[in-house]
Amino acid sequence: MVDRQAAFTSTLWVDGEAVGFGLRLDLVVERGGRRFVAEVKTGSRAPDPCFPATRRQLREYAALFPDHGLLLVDMDAGQVVDVAFD
């Protein structure tokens, strides 16, 4: 593990005006020399990468961390899945 609860800031442009926002990543991990953002979920729906709220969160991470892979961790099932977008 590289980092846990890593805090980052970014900028959103609203009508041409910069608005800063923060986000906190569950985990940043490294495997085979590559870094991944790992999102940890529990429950029956949230660990599903097709669940709309989870998918949007992963999409945001993909946009903000294009050099990182994405992992979705289902803590209840003990499974880790690699997620990628077109």
C-alpha positions as CSV (number, residue, x, y, z in Angstrom):
1,M,0.0,0.0,0.0
2,V,1.3,3.4,-1.0
3,D,-1.3,5.5,0.9
4,R,-4.6,5.2,2.8
5,Q,-7.2,8.0,2.9
6,A,-5.1,10.1,0.6
7,A,-6.4,13.6,0.2
8,F,-6.3,15.5,-3.1
9,T,-7.6,18.7,-4.4
10,S,-8.7,19.6,-7.9
11,T,-10.5,22.4,-9.8
12,L,-14.0,22.5,-11.3
13,W,-14.8,25.3,-13.7
14,V,-18.3,26.8,-13.3
15,D,-19.3,29.5,-15.8
16,G,-15.6,30.2,-16.3
17,E,-14.8,30.5,-12.6
18,A,-12.5,28.1,-10.8
19,V,-14.0,26.3,-7.8
20,G,-11.7,24.1,-5.8
21,F,-12.8,20.8,-4.3
22,G,-11.3,18.0,-2.3
23,L,-11.6,14.3,-2.4
24,R,-10.3,11.4,-0.4
25,L,-9.2,8.1,-1.9
26,D,-9.6,5.0,0.1
27,L,-6.3,3.5,-1.0
28,V,-3.5,4.0,-3.4
29,V,-1.7,0.8,-4.1
30,E,1.1,-0.4,-6.3
31,R,1.3,-3.8,-8.2
32,G,3.9,-4.7,-10.7
33,G,5.3,-1.2,-10.8
34,R,1.9,0.4,-11.6
35,R,-0.2,2.5,-9.3
36,F,-3.9,2.0,-8.7
37,V,-6.7,3.9,-6.9
38,A,-8.6,1.3,-4.9
39,E,-12.1,2.1,-3.8
40,V,-13.4,0.0,-0.9
41,K,-17.1,-0.8,-0.7
42,T,-19.4,-2.9,1.5
43,G,-23.1,-3.9,1.2
44,S,-25.1,-5.5,-1.5
45,R,-25.1,-2.9,-4.2
46,A,-22.2,-0.5,-3.8
47,P,-19.5,-3.1,-4.7
48,D,-21.0,-3.5,-8.1
49,P,-19.1,-1.4,-10.6
50,C,-22.3,-1.0,-12.7
51,F,-24.2,0.5,-9.7
52,P,-24.7,4.1,-10.8
53,A,-23.2,5.9,-7.8
54,T,-20.1,3.6,-7.7
55,R,-19.7,3.8,-11.5
56,R,-19.7,7.6,-11.3
57,Q,-17.2,7.7,-8.5
58,L,-14.9,5.4,-10.4
59,R,-15.3,7.5,-13.5
60,E,-14.3,10.6,-11.6
61,Y,-11.2,8.8,-10.3
62,A,-10.4,7.7,-13.9
63,A,-10.6,11.3,-15.1
64,L,-8.6,12.8,-12.2
65,F,-5.9,10.0,-12.1
66,P,-5.4,9.0,-15.7
67,D,-2.0,7.4,-15.0
68,H,-3.5,5.1,-12.3
69,G,-5.5,1.9,-12.7
70,L,-8.8,1.4,-10.9
71,L,-9.6,-1.4,-8.4
72,L,-12.9,-2.0,-6.7
73,V,-12.6,-3.8,-3.4
74,D,-15.7,-5.7,-2.1
75,M,-14.9,-6.1,1.5
76,D,-17.8,-8.4,2.3
77,A,-17.0,-10.9,-0.5
78,G,-13.2,-10.5,-0.2
79,Q,-12.9,-9.7,-3.9
80,V,-10.9,-7.2,-5.9
81,V,-11.8,-6.3,-9.5
82,D,-9.9,-4.3,-12.0
83,V,-12.1,-1.6,-13.6
84,A,-11.4,0.4,-16.8
85,F,-13.4,2.7,-19.0
86,D,-13.3,3.2,-22.8
